[in-house]
Amino acid sequence: AYLVHPPRLGGRWRVVPRVLRTSVASVSGSVTPPKLPRVFANTATRHENPQIHLGFRACLLCVWNNLTMAPEDPASRRVRALKEQIVPGGGLDDVRGATVAHTTEALSNDTSHDQTRPSPGGGPGSLTVIDNRTGKRYQIPIELGGYVRANAFGKITAAGDGNGLKLFDPGYTNTAPCKSRISFIDGEAGILRYRGYKIEELAEKSAYLETSFALIYGDLPNEKQLSEWSTTIMRHSALPVPVIAALEALPHDAHPMGVILAGLNALSTFHPEQNPALKGSDIYNNHHVQDKQIVRIIGKMTTLAAHAYHRNTGRVPAPPNQHLGYAENFLYMLDAGLDRHHRPNARLAKALDTMFLLHAEHEMNCSTAAARHLASSGVDVYSAVAGAVGALYGPLHGGANEAVLKMLSRIGVVENIPVFLKGVKEKKEKMFGFGHRVYRNFDPRAGVIQKIAEEVFSLVGKDPLIDVAVALESAARNDSYFVERKLYPNVDFYSGLVYRALGFPPEFFTVLFAVPRATGYLAHWRESLSDPDVKIMRPQQVYQGIWLREYPRIRNRPPCSGEDRMWTVAQSNASRRRLAGETFDQQPPGGFAGETTGNAVQTNYPYGFGGLAISAESANPLANPAFSAGVVAGDATSGVDALLRN
């Protein structure tokens, strides 16, 4: 009765021992079955009758053998039904796929299946701090999230100025300015999750717009919500005509990121109804106002990027096509021209969409912190996103993939890698694309991008630098110097190669970073609006300057010397050309104050700018002291130079 249960199922016997249920579940989850499952050791103590023990063993091994039989024969079908009774919801495919699933999961750093989060920082409690200067003891609470409040240390005081302690943290390496539910990073384990979803799983199964909905609103949308979300974003992809005119007024060789910044700031002026400076600081308490700005910015980012791209080519991007997907529409605007029937390659569009998804959010990085910082002042969301994009513009943040590409080009061929790595160890070379401020393990996005690179190369041709990149990665990961320092490839290592294969110039790479990262900025902006702890960000400083001195009269001051002074600002050749010419002042109607001699007027300007001869016959009605000194429209310096010279 312990081993078998006699009721009949479809004319056949059914095995349902309680111990067997857990045993088969554990065995079937392994790639190779153990010779003697752990349960057998317990069986000997539970059943003194050796016949029962041997029968149990034979039954269990028989079930295991049947579970791994060839498919779809009558015996397999029976075993399938049997396994459904033993392991509910399972099937033979579950067992046969164990090896494949195990291999796939091994490629991901995020192999945790535990739905319960371990206590952050060890959990709540308290710190006992003894100030050895005064002998005082302080109890500092450790909050539930594994953090302490910085202002608690401000209560630790001693002699001197009476001020409390400050926490000195350059670069905010261990400072959390907010609580967030948007993304999670475990740098030691190489884990990145958006709203609890593994980044690898999202890259495989989701799309950028679907993931952006989850980042902003907390959960993945259902089918109806996703359709409405995507349609609304694409409906807001067009730019106002004056914004396009402003972008076209920029120099043809303007950096694409500068064009994006100009466009975002221009958009801020075209939507005054959402500006807190005009409509009050509580305007964003309106959910509809929030949503409107979110879909506007996400929808217009690709259009701004298309204009930034073609500002350098001299062409005009195609108008956005609202019937295409997000990344597909972006490629359409770049390539369609006047061909309204053009359709980008679907596989390339999917590859770019996945790249957007991987770059959509990355916790409290430099640019996201800038967005939060600006939003804390109550500024409009366009200015906050523009400020974040400005931070991303910096080569230490958004320009790393371009640096990787230049590094690989400098290496040139695989044979030069040993010499290059030797130079890195000797501090003569810099290796970009390895290591990360947060990750001390393999960047989980890097493996996904490596697969995308293979897909793109299969369509547009293999980049010759990919062999150098693969060989460099292999050499570095097998070199103790880099392994001991936990220098693994990051997201920038392969992304530059993908973007170059897609036809983008290196200076455009950061734009391809900024377009999707707008979602992360908006998610944090929206979260900050309802954060009860939010305050205007006002960090402290550790002052180390001169304590006090008196103001000296200018005649008694010694010259400022040393490095902290203004150096000579070199004049451009154009300035020298202007200054080499002569300046003539012209008389406006009514004349200038001064003495008139014949047809000339001797001016008496204040501040020493007088004494210029003016021809009354060539008087200009628009002339004034600024214009008459050589200032022309659009020239902010030449007139000032002339005035100061005279």
TIGULO-528804 format. One record per residue (C-alpha): residue number from 0; chain; x, y, z. Coordinates in steps of 0.2 Angstrom, whole numbers. Layout:
// residues N
R  resi  chain     c1     c2     c3
R   NUM      A      X      Y      Z
...
END
This chain:
// residues 646
R  resi  chain     c1     c2     c3
R     0      A      0      0      0
R     1      A     15     12      3
R     2      A     22      9    -14
R     3      A      7      7    -26
R     4      A    -11     12    -26
R     5      A    -22      0    -35
R     6      A    -36     11    -43
R     7      A    -36      9    -62
R     8      A    -32     24    -74
R     9      A    -37     20    -92
R    10      A    -35      2    -89
R    11      A    -18      3    -82
R    12      A    -10      4    -65
R    13      A     -4     21    -58
R    14      A     11     23    -46
R    15      A      8     36    -33
R    16      A     20     34    -18
R    17      A     22     50     -8
R    18      A     41     49     -7
R    19      A     42     45    -25
R    20      A     33     61    -30
R    21      A     47     72    -23
R    22      A     61     60    -29
R    23      A     56     60    -47
R    24      A     54     79    -47
R    25      A     72     81    -41
R    26      A     79     68    -52
R    27      A     70     74    -68
R    28      A     77     91    -65
R    29      A     95     85    -66
R    30      A    104     82    -83
R    31      A    112     66    -77
R    32      A    102     55    -65
R    33      A    112     49    -49
R    34      A    115     31    -47
R    35      A    106     31    -30
R    36      A     94     46    -27
R    37      A     95     53    -10
R    38      A     78     46     -5
R    39      A     85     28     -5
R    40      A     96     32     10
R    41      A     81     37     19
R    42      A     71     22     13
R    43      A     83     10     22
R    44      A     78     17     39
R    45      A     60     19     35
R    46      A     58      1     29
R    47      A     66    -13     38
R    48      A     59    -25     25
R    49      A     73    -27     12
R    50      A     60    -33     -1
R    51      A     51    -16      1
R    52      A     67     -7      0
R    53      A     72    -16    -16
R    54      A     55    -14    -24
R    55      A     55      4    -21
R    56      A     72      6    -29
R    57      A     67     -4    -44
R    58      A     51      6    -46
R    59      A     60     23    -45
R    60      A     73     18    -58
R    61      A     60     11    -69
R    62      A     51     27    -69
R    63      A     67     37    -72
R    64      A     71     26    -87
R    65      A     54     27    -94
R    66      A     55     46    -93
R    67      A     70     47   -104
R    68      A     64     35   -117
R    69      A     62     39   -135
R    70      A     47     50   -139
R    71      A     29     46   -146
R    72      A     29     27   -145
R    73      A     15     19   -135
R    74      A     26     17   -120
R    75      A     31     35   -120
R    76      A     13     40   -121
R    77      A      9     30   -105
R    78      A     24     37    -96
R    79      A     18     54   -101
R    80      A      2     51    -92
R    81      A     11     43    -78
R    82      A     22     58    -76
R    83      A      7     70    -76
R    84      A      2     61    -61
R    85      A     19     61    -52
R    86      A     24     79    -57
R    87      A      9     89    -61
R    88      A     10    101    -76
R    89      A     26     92    -82
R    90      A     29     82    -98
R    91      A     42     72   -107
R    92      A     47     88   -116
R    93      A     51     96    -99
R    94      A     64     82    -96
R    95      A     71     81   -113
R    96      A     73    100   -113
R    97      A     83    100    -96
R    98      A    100    100   -104
R    99      A     95    114   -116
R   100      A     87    124   -103
R   101      A    102    121    -91
R   102      A    114    127   -105
R   103      A    103    143   -109
R   104      A    102    147    -91
R   105      A    120    146    -89
R   106      A    122    160   -101
R   107      A    113    171    -90
R   108      A    120    178    -74
R   109      A    103    180    -66
R   110      A     99    162    -62
R   111      A     89    165    -46
R   112      A     72    158    -45
R   113      A     68    164    -27
R   114      A     53    175    -27
R   115      A     58    182    -10
R   116      A     72    195     -9
R   117      A     86    193      3
R   118      A     87    206     16
R   119      A     96    221      8
R   120      A    112    225     18
R   121      A    108    212     31
R   122      A     91    219     36
R   123      A     85    232     49
R   124      A     94    235     65
R   125      A    105    248     72
R   126      A    123    255     73
R   127      A    131    260     89
R   128      A    144    273     86
R   129      A    156    279     99
R   130      A    164    296     95
R   131      A    182    294    102
R   132      A    184    313    102
R   133      A    170    315    116
R   134      A    167    297    122
R   135      A    148    299    117
R   136      A    138    285    110
R   137      A    125    286     97
R   138      A    112    274     91
R   139      A    109    275     72
R   140      A     95    265     65
R   141      A     97    254     50
R   142      A     81    255     40
R   143      A     72    240     32
R   144      A     80    243     15
R   145      A     98    241     23
R   146      A    102    259     23
R   147      A    106    272     36
R   148      A    100    290     35
R   149      A    114    302     32
R   150      A    107    316     43
R   151      A    108    304     58
R   152      A    127    307     57
R   153      A    124    326     57
R   154      A    119    324     75
R   155      A    137    318     80
R   156      A    145    334     86
R   157      A    161    339     95
R   158      A    170    355     99
R   159      A    175    367     85
R   160      A    161    375     75
R   161      A    148    364     83
R   162      A    142    357     66
R   163      A    139    339     64
R   164      A    148    326     54
R   165      A    146    326     35
R   166      A    148    310     24
R   167      A    161    313     11
R   168      A    157    303     -5
R   169      A    165    309    -21
R   170      A    155    302    -36
R   171      A    141    296    -24
R   172      A    149    279    -24
R   173      A    139    274     -9
R   174      A    125    287     -8
R   175      A    107    283    -12
R   176      A     97    300    -15
R   177      A     81    291    -17
R   178      A     71    275    -15
R   179      A     66    267    -32
R   180      A     56    252    -39
R   181      A     61    254    -57
R   182      A     77    243    -59
R   183      A     88    232    -49
R   184      A    107    229    -51
R   185      A    118    217    -42
R   186      A    135    221    -48
R   187      A    144    207    -40
R   188      A    132    194    -47
R   189      A    130    203    -64
R   190      A    111    205    -63
R   191      A    100    218    -71
R   192      A     81    218    -69
R   193      A     68    230    -75
R   194      A     53    230    -63
R   195      A     58    213    -57
R   196      A     60    205    -75
R   197      A     77    198    -80
R   198      A     85    209    -94
R   199      A     89    193   -103
R   200      A     71    187   -104
R   201      A     65    204   -109
R   202      A     77    205   -123
R   203      A     72    188   -129
R   204      A     53    190   -127
R   205      A     48    208   -126
R   206      A     50    224   -137
R   207      A     56    241   -133
R   208      A     39    250   -131
R   209      A     32    235   -121
R   210      A     46    236   -109
R   211      A     45    255   -108
R   212      A     27    254   -102
R   213      A     33    242    -88
R   214      A     47    254    -83
R   215      A     36    269    -82
R   216      A     20    261    -75
R   217      A     26    246    -66
R   218      A     19    231    -75
R   219      A     19    224    -92
R   220      A      4    230   -102
R   221      A    -10    218   -108
R   222      A    -14    217   -127
R   223      A    -26    231   -127
R   224      A    -15    243   -116
R   225      A      0    239   -127
R   226      A     -9    243   -143
R   227      A    -16    260   -136
R   228      A      2    264   -129
R   229      A     11    260   -145
R   230      A     -2    269   -156
R   231      A     -2    285   -145
R   232      A     17    286   -145
R   233      A     18    285   -164
R   234      A      4    298   -165
R   235      A     15    310   -156
R   236      A     31    307   -166
R   237      A     30    322   -177
R   238      A     39    338   -173
R   239      A     32    356   -173
R   240      A     37    365   -189
R   241      A     46    379   -179
R   242      A     56    366   -170
R   243      A     62    359   -186
R   244      A     67    376   -192
R   245      A     77    379   -176
R   246      A     86    362   -179
R   247      A     90    367   -198
R   248      A     97    384   -192
R   249      A    111    374   -183
R   250      A    128    372   -191
R   251      A    128    357   -204
R   252      A    143    349   -194
R   253      A    135    351   -177
R   254      A    137    336   -165
R   255      A    121    326   -166
R   256      A    119    327   -147
R   257      A    119    345   -148
R   258      A    105    344   -160
R   259      A     95    333   -149
R   260      A     98    345   -134
R   261      A     92    360   -145
R   262      A     77    350   -150
R   263      A     72    345   -132
R   264      A     74    363   -126
R   265      A     64    370   -140
R   266      A     50    358   -137
R   267      A     49    364   -119
R   268      A     44    381   -126
R   269      A     30    374   -137
R   270      A     20    366   -123
R   271      A     18    380   -110
R   272      A      2    372   -103
R   273      A     13    359    -94
R   274      A     27    371    -88
R   275      A     27    372    -69
R   276      A     35    390    -70
R   277      A     19    396    -80
R   278      A      5    384    -73
R   279      A     10    381    -55
R   280      A     21    368    -46
R   281      A      6    356    -45
R   282      A      3    355    -63
R   283      A     11    338    -64
R   284      A     -1    331    -51
R   285      A    -13    329    -65
R   286      A    -11    311    -72
R   287      A    -16    316    -89
R   288      A     -3    330    -90
R   289      A     10    317    -85
R   290      A      5    305    -98
R   291      A      4    318   -112
R   292      A     22    323   -109
R   293      A     28    305   -108
R   294      A     21    300   -125
R   295      A     27    316   -133
R   296      A     45    314   -127
R   297      A     46    295   -131
R   298      A     37    298   -148
R   299      A     48    313   -153
R   300      A     65    306   -148
R   301      A     68    296   -164
R   302      A     62    310   -175
R   303      A     74    322   -166
R   304      A     88    309   -169
R   305      A     83    307   -187
R   306      A     85    326   -189
R   307      A    102    326   -180
R   308      A    108    312   -192
R   309      A    103    321   -208
R   310      A    109    338   -201
R   311      A    126    330   -205
R   312      A    121    323   -222
R   313      A    113    338   -229
R   314      A     97    328   -233
R   315      A     80    329   -225
R   316      A     72    315   -215
R   317      A     56    307   -221
R   318      A     41    311   -211
R   319      A     37    299   -197
R   320      A     27    284   -202
R   321      A     14    281   -188
R   322      A     10    263   -195
R   323      A     27    256   -192
R   324      A     35    250   -176
R   325      A     46    261   -165
R   326      A     63    256   -172
R   327      A     56    252   -189
R   328      A     50    270   -190
R   329      A     67    277   -185
R   330      A     75    267   -199
R   331      A     62    273   -211
R   332      A     65    291   -207
R   333      A     83    289   -210
R   334      A     82    279   -226
R   335      A     65    282   -235
R   336      A     69    299   -242
R   337      A     55    302   -255
R   338      A     50    284   -256
R   339      A     34    282   -246
R   340      A     34    264   -249
R   341      A     51    260   -242
R   342      A     51    247   -228
R   343      A     66    244   -217
R   344      A     73    226   -215
R   345      A     62    218   -202
R   346      A     77    209   -194
R   347      A     88    224   -193
R   348      A     73    234   -185
R   349      A     71    220   -172
R   350      A     90    220   -168
R   351      A     89    239   -166
R   352      A     73    238   -155
R   353      A     82    225   -144
R   354      A     97    237   -142
R   355      A     85    251   -137
R   356      A     77    239   -124
R   357      A     94    235   -117
R   358      A     99    254   -115
R   359      A     82    259   -108
R   360      A     86    260    -90
R   361      A    101    257    -79
R   362      A     97    263    -61
R   363      A    105    278    -53
R   364      A    118    282    -66
R   365      A    126    299    -70
R   366      A    112    305    -82
R   367      A     98    298    -73
R   368      A    104    306    -57
R   369      A    105    322    -66
R   370      A     86    320    -72
R   371      A     81    317    -54
R   372      A     92    332    -48
R   373      A     84    344    -60
R   374      A     66    337    -57
R   375      A     68    340    -39
R   376      A     68    359    -42
R   377      A     51    358    -51
R   378      A     58    362    -68
R   379      A     47    356    -83
R   380      A     51    338    -89
R   381      A     58    343   -106
R   382      A     72    353    -97
R   383      A     75    339    -85
R   384      A     77    326    -99
R   385      A     88    338   -109
R   386      A     99    340    -94
R   387      A    100    321    -92
R   388      A    104    320   -111
R   389      A    118    333   -108
R   390      A    126    322    -94
R   391      A    125    308   -106
R   392      A    134    318   -119
R   393      A    150    317   -109
R   394      A    162    304   -116
R   395      A    165    296    -99
R   396      A    146    291    -99
R   397      A    138    289   -116
R   398      A    153    290   -127
R   399      A    162    274   -121
R   400      A    156    263   -136
R   401      A    164    275   -148
R   402      A    180    274   -138
R   403      A    179    255   -139
R   404      A    178    256   -158
R   405      A    193    268   -159
R   406      A    203    256   -148
R   407      A    199    241   -159
R   408      A    204    251   -174
R   409      A    220    255   -166
R   410      A    224    237   -162
R   411      A    220    233   -180
R   412      A    223    214   -181
R   413      A    222    199   -169
R   414      A    241    197   -169
R   415      A    243    214   -160
R   416      A    233    210   -145
R   417      A    247    203   -134
R   418      A    257    219   -136
R   419      A    241    229   -133
R   420      A    237    219   -117
R   421      A    255    221   -111
R   422      A    253    240   -113
R   423      A    237    240   -103
R   424      A    246    231    -89
R   425      A    260    244    -90
R   426      A    248    258    -89
R   427      A    253    264   -107
R   428      A    237    259   -115
R   429      A    218    261   -110
R   430      A    206    246   -113
R   431      A    189    252   -115
R   432      A    173    241   -114
R   433      A    180    231   -100
R   434      A    175    234    -82
R   435      A    161    244    -75
R   436      A    157    256    -61
R   437      A    144    244    -55
R   438      A    147    227    -62
R   439      A    160    216    -55
R   440      A    155    202    -66
R   441      A    150    200    -84
R   442      A    138    213    -89
R   443      A    121    204    -93
R   444      A    118    215   -108
R   445      A    135    211   -116
R   446      A    130    193   -120
R   447      A    114    198   -128
R   448      A    122    211   -139
R   449      A    135    199   -144
R   450      A    121    188   -151
R   451      A    113    204   -160
R   452      A    130    207   -168
R   453      A    130    190   -176
R   454      A    112    193   -182
R   455      A    117    210   -189
R   456      A    133    204   -197
R   457      A    124    189   -206
R   458      A    113    202   -214
R   459      A    125    217   -219
R   460      A    142    208   -218
R   461      A    154    205   -205
R   462      A    164    219   -198
R   463      A    183    214   -198
R   464      A    185    221   -181
R   465      A    173    208   -174
R   466      A    188    195   -174
R   467      A    199    207   -165
R   468      A    185    210   -152
R   469      A    182    192   -149
R   470      A    200    188   -148
R   471      A    203    202   -136
R   472      A    189    197   -125
R   473      A    195    179   -125
R   474      A    213    184   -121
R   475      A    207    196   -107
R   476      A    196    183    -99
R   477      A    210    171    -98
R   478      A    222    183    -91
R   479      A    224    183    -72
R   480      A    228    201    -72
R   481      A    210    206    -78
R   482      A    202    191    -70
R   483      A    208    196    -53
R   484      A    203    214    -56
R   485      A    186    208    -61
R   486      A    187    216    -78
R   487      A    174    209    -89
R   488      A    166    215   -105
R   489      A    152    228   -103
R   490      A    138    234   -114
R   491      A    149    246   -124
R   492      A    161    232   -130
R   493      A    150    225   -144
R   494      A    137    239   -146
R   495      A    149    250   -156
R   496      A    152    236   -168
R   497      A    133    234   -170
R   498      A    130    252   -173
R   499      A    144    253   -186
R   500      A    138    238   -195
R   501      A    121    247   -196
R   502      A    129    262   -204
R   503      A    129    274   -190
R   504      A    145    286   -188
R   505      A    154    285   -172
R   506      A    148    302   -166
R   507      A    130    296   -168
R   508      A    132    282   -156
R   509      A    128    292   -140
R   510      A    112    298   -149
R   511      A    107    279   -150
R   512      A    110    278   -132
R   513      A    100    294   -128
R   514      A     84    289   -138
R   515      A     79    274   -127
R   516      A     86    280   -111
R   517      A     73    294   -112
R   518      A     61    280   -105
R   519      A     72    278    -90
R   520      A     73    297    -87
R   521      A     54    298    -88
R   522      A     51    283    -77
R   523      A     62    291    -63
R   524      A     54    308    -66
R   525      A     37    301    -64
R   526      A     42    291    -48
R   527      A     49    307    -40
R   528      A     33    316    -42
R   529      A     25    304    -30
R   530      A     40    301    -18
R   531      A     35    307     -1
R   532      A     54    309      3
R   533      A     58    320    -11
R   534      A     67    337     -8
R   535      A     76    349    -19
R   536      A     93    341    -20
R   537      A    106    352    -11
R   538      A    121    342     -7
R   539      A    134    348      6
R   540      A    152    352      3
R   541      A    168    351     13
R   542      A    175    369     13
R   543      A    194    370     12
R   544      A    197    388      6
R   545      A    204    403     15
R   546      A    194    406     30
R   547      A    193    426     31
R   548      A    201    441     23
R   549      A    198    459     20
R   550      A    193    467      3
R   551      A    209    477     -3
R   552      A    208    493    -14
R   553      A    212    489    -32
R   554      A    227    501    -31
R   555      A    235    491    -17
R   556      A    232    473    -24
R   557      A    246    462    -29
R   558      A    243    453    -46
R   559      A    235    437    -45
R   560      A    248    424    -49
R   561      A    250    405    -50
R   562      A    239    393    -59
R   563      A    222    400    -52
R   564      A    222    415    -64
R   565      A    215    420    -81
R   566      A    228    415    -94
R   567      A    230    424   -111
R   568      A    214    420   -122
R   569      A    221    418   -139
R   570      A    212    428   -153
R   571      A    206    419   -168
R   572      A    213    424   -185
R   573      A    195    431   -189
R   574      A    196    443   -174
R   575      A    213    449   -179
R   576      A    207    453   -196
R   577      A    192    463   -189
R   578      A    203    472   -177
R   579      A    215    477   -191
R   580      A    202    487   -199
R   581      A    196    504   -195
R   582      A    180    509   -186
R   583      A    169    523   -192
R   584      A    154    530   -182
R   585      A    139    536   -191
R   586      A    127    550   -185
R   587      A    108    545   -182
R   588      A     94    558   -185
R   589      A     96    572   -173
R   590      A    114    570   -171
R   591      A    125    565   -157
R   592      A    129    576   -142
R   593      A    145    585   -146
R   594      A    154    598   -156
R   595      A    150    599   -175
R   596      A    163    605   -187
R   597      A    158    605   -205
R   598      A    151    589   -210
R   599      A    159    579   -195
R   600      A    153    577   -177
R   601      A    165    576   -162
R   602      A    156    564   -150
R   603      A    158    565   -132
R   604      A    153    547   -126
R   605      A    154    542   -108
R   606      A    166    529   -101
R   607      A    180    535   -113
R   608      A    172    529   -129
R   609      A    171    546   -138
R   610      A    182    555   -149
R   611      A    177    546   -165
R   612      A    174    556   -181
R   613      A    157    553   -189
R   614      A    152    557   -206
R   615      A    134    566   -206
R   616      A    132    563   -224
R   617      A    132    544   -222
R   618      A    122    543   -206
R   619      A    113    527   -203
R   620      A     96    528   -194
R   621      A     99    511   -186
R   622      A    116    517   -179
R   623      A    119    517   -160
R   624      A    135    517   -149
R   625      A    135    497   -150
R   626      A    132    496   -169
R   627      A    143    510   -173
R   628      A    157    502   -164
R   629      A    157    487   -176
R   630      A    144    475   -169
R   631      A    133    466   -182
R   632      A    119    455   -180
R   633      A    124    438   -174
R   634      A    142    444   -169
R   635      A    143    445   -150
R   636      A    161    450   -148
R   637      A    168    460   -162
R   638      A    159    476   -157
R   639      A    165    474   -139
R   640      A    183    472   -145
R   641      A    182    488   -155
R   642      A    174    498   -141
R   643      A    187    492   -128
R   644      A    201    496   -141
R   645      A    195    513   -144
END
